[in-house]
Amino acid sequence: MTLSTPRQLEGKVALITGASSGIGRAAAIVLAQRGARIVAAARRQSELDDVVAEITAQGGIASSIVVDVTREADIIAMVQFAVDTYGQLDIAFNNAGTEGVFAPLIEQDNARFDLVFEPNVRGVFNCMKYEAKVMLEQGFGSIINNASMGGVIGFENAALYIGTKHAVVGMTKTASIEWFKHGVRVNALCPGLIETPFHHRGIWPSVEAQQAFAASTPASRFGTAEEMATVVAFLGSEDASYVSGHALLADGGYSVA
């Protein structure tokens, strides 16, 4: 068995949603550094421009498209853009989503339910469906869904968010059974406490609370977006050729502590 080189994704095409910041941005950059041609998708063009500029400045190849994953037409156009631009689709990292509003379940309502479930569940569902149509026709591909450690454990006051992430893990497992025999692998990345803008938008009441929560993990710190990106690169590569249907926890040991 030959170990991977730093260019383990040479010649592959990777589509990443939510690529404008956080884990998505880091994944776009890391996968490009490893040889993949990147399609960066998100809602904010200016931030996508920054990602593409950083990748091309490093000698990589990247394009961008503005996408709202709550719109099925946007997703169809995104996948077609990837195929039209690069001729194939090898890796898809379905990363876009929202945390919604954290509150006791009894205080939640249908409007908040829709706000969280539309991008986190319906958006991932549609991304998987249209990405897989291309990959199944090709006979190869790797889909990675961002499920969060919330896909395998629970948190107080986070019923809607946790519900969406459990749904993503469920879709991942089911799709892996349907598609692996046709050459398409499907896995979920389950990040823990990661230092990104996403984790600092209204979740933490104070810096002290952040520090206390981080200290509660065996790692005694938050993870980084770049650490998550390397896991995405592994799942998208041939190193993970026998890995499918897996919810990979990258949480600094939080869920077992």
N, C-alpha and C positions, 0 to 999 in steps of 0.2 A: 504493500500500500504506500502510495506517495503522499507526503504531506502537502498541504496547500502552499502556494506561493502568495506573496502579497497581491498578485494580480489574478486571484482565483476566479473573478467574475468577468474576465476578459471576453469581449464579444457578446455579453448578455445585455438585455434591455430590461431596465427596472422602472416600474411605475410606482410612485409614492404619493399617497394623498396626505393632506395636512403637512405638506413639505415646507411650509413657510417659516416654521419655528419648531423649537423643542426637538423631540425624538425624530419627527419627520425630516426636519432640516438636517440633523446629524446623519440620519440614514442616507439621505441623498448624497451628502458629501463623502461619507465613508464608502458607500457602494461605488461611487465614481472613482475614488482613489484605488479601488480594487479592480477597476477595469470596466465596470458597467456603464452603458449609456443610459442617461437618466431622463425620465419624464417627471417633472416636479409639478404637482397639482395642489392647488389651495384656492382660497377665496380672494387673497390679496395679491394683486399683480406686482406691486412695488417690492414686496418681500420676496416673491418668487424671483424677480429680477436680481435681487441680491444673492440668492442661492445659486442661480445659474452663473452669475458673474464670478462667484467664488470658485465654483467647479471649473469653469473654463480658464480662470487664472492659474489653476493648478495643472492645466493640461488635459482636463477631462472634457467629456461631451455631455451636454445637457440642453433640454428644451423645457418650456413651461406652458401650462394651460390653466386658465382660471376655471375652477370647478366648485360648485356647491353640491355636496354629496346627498343633500336632501332632494335634489332634482334628478330624476332618472335620465332625462334627456342630456344633462351635463355629463353623467357617467358614461352613457353611450358614446358621446362625442369624445370624451377623454380616452377611452380605450381605442377608438378608431384613430384618434390623433397619434397615439403611440405606435400603432401598426403602420399608419401612413408615413410617419416620420422615420421609423427605424426598421420596418418590415417584419417585426415579430414582437412577442412579449414573453419574456422568460420569468420575470419576478414581479410580483405585485405586493406591495406593503400597504394594506388598508389601515391607515393610521388616523385619519380624520375622525373627530368626535368632540363631544362636549361633556362637561361634568354636571351641568344642570344646576339645580339649587339643592343644597344640603339642608334637610329639615326632617323632623319626624314624619314617618309615613302618613300618619293620620292628618297631617297638615298639607300634604301634597294634593294636587288636583289634576284634572285631565289635561289642562293646558301645559302644565309642567311635564306631565307624562309624555305628551307629544313632542315637546321641546327636546327631550333627551332621547326618546326612542327613535325619532325620525333619523337623525344622523348616525347614532350608535348602532342601531339594529337594521332599519330599512336601508340606510346608506351602505352599510357593510354587505348586506344581502345583495343589493343591486351591483355593487362593485364585484363581489365574488362571481355572480352570475355572468356578467358580461366579460369579465377577465377570463373565466373558465371556458366560455364559448370559443375564444381565440386559442387558448392553450390546449383544449381538447382536440381541436382541429389540427393543431401543430403536432400533438402527441407528446408534449412536454410542457413543464412549467411549475412554478412554485408560488403559492399564495400564502402570505403571512398576514394575519389579522392582529391588530393591537387590542388585546382583551383586558389588560391590567390584572394585577393580582386580585382585583375585585371580581374577576371571573371565576375564582375558585374559593374565595373566602367572603365574609361579610363585614360590614362596618355599620355602626349605629348612625342613624340619620342619613343614610345613603341608599335607601331601598331602590330608587329609580335607577341610579347609576349602576349599582350592583346588579340589578335585574338585567340591564342591557349587556353588561359584560359577561354574565352567565349565558345569555342568549348567544353571544358571539362565540363562546367556547362550544356551545352545543352545535351551532351551525358548522363550526370548524371540524368537529369530530364526525358529523354526519357527511359533510362534503368529502372528507378524506376517504371515507369508505366508498363513496360513489365514484371518485375520480382517480384514486391512486393506481388502479389497474389500467387506466388509460394514460398514465405517465404524468399526472398532475398531483403534486403533493400539496397539502393544506395544513398549516400549523398556526398556533396562536402564540404571540409573545405576551407574557404577563408581567409587565414591569411593576416594581414596588414604588418606593418613595424616591422619585427622580427629580433632580434639580432642573426644572423647566418652568417657563411662564405659566403653563397649564396648572401646575401644582401650587402656584402662588396667587391665583385669582380667586379670592374669597373663601378658600378652603381653611386657611389657618388664621386663628384669631390674633396671633402675635408671633413675633420672631421666637420668643421663648417656647411657644407651643410647637413650632417647627423643630426646634433643637431637641425638645423632649421626645418628640415622636421619632426623630432620627436616632436618638440615643437608645430607643427601645428595640432597634434591630440588632442582630448579632454583628452586622457590619459597622454599627455605631456611626453611620453617616448616610446621607442621601446618595443615591447613585447618580451617574451622569448620563446625559443623552447619548454621548459617544459610546458608553458601555452598552447601552441598548442597541445602538446601531451595529455594533460588532456581532450581536446575537442575530439580528436581522440578516446580516451578511452570511453568517453560518447557515441559517435556515434556507436561504436562497441559493446556496452553493451546492455543488455535488458532494461536499463533505457530509451533507445531511440527506444523502440519497435514499436512506432507509428510515427516515424520520417523517412520519405523517400522522395527523390526528393528535398531535401532542400540544398541550398547553404548557409552554416552557416558562417556569417562574424565574424571573431575574429580579429578585426582591431583597437581596442582601440577607436572606434567611428569615425575613420577617414572618412569613406564613408558618414557619415551623417553630418559631420561638414562643 
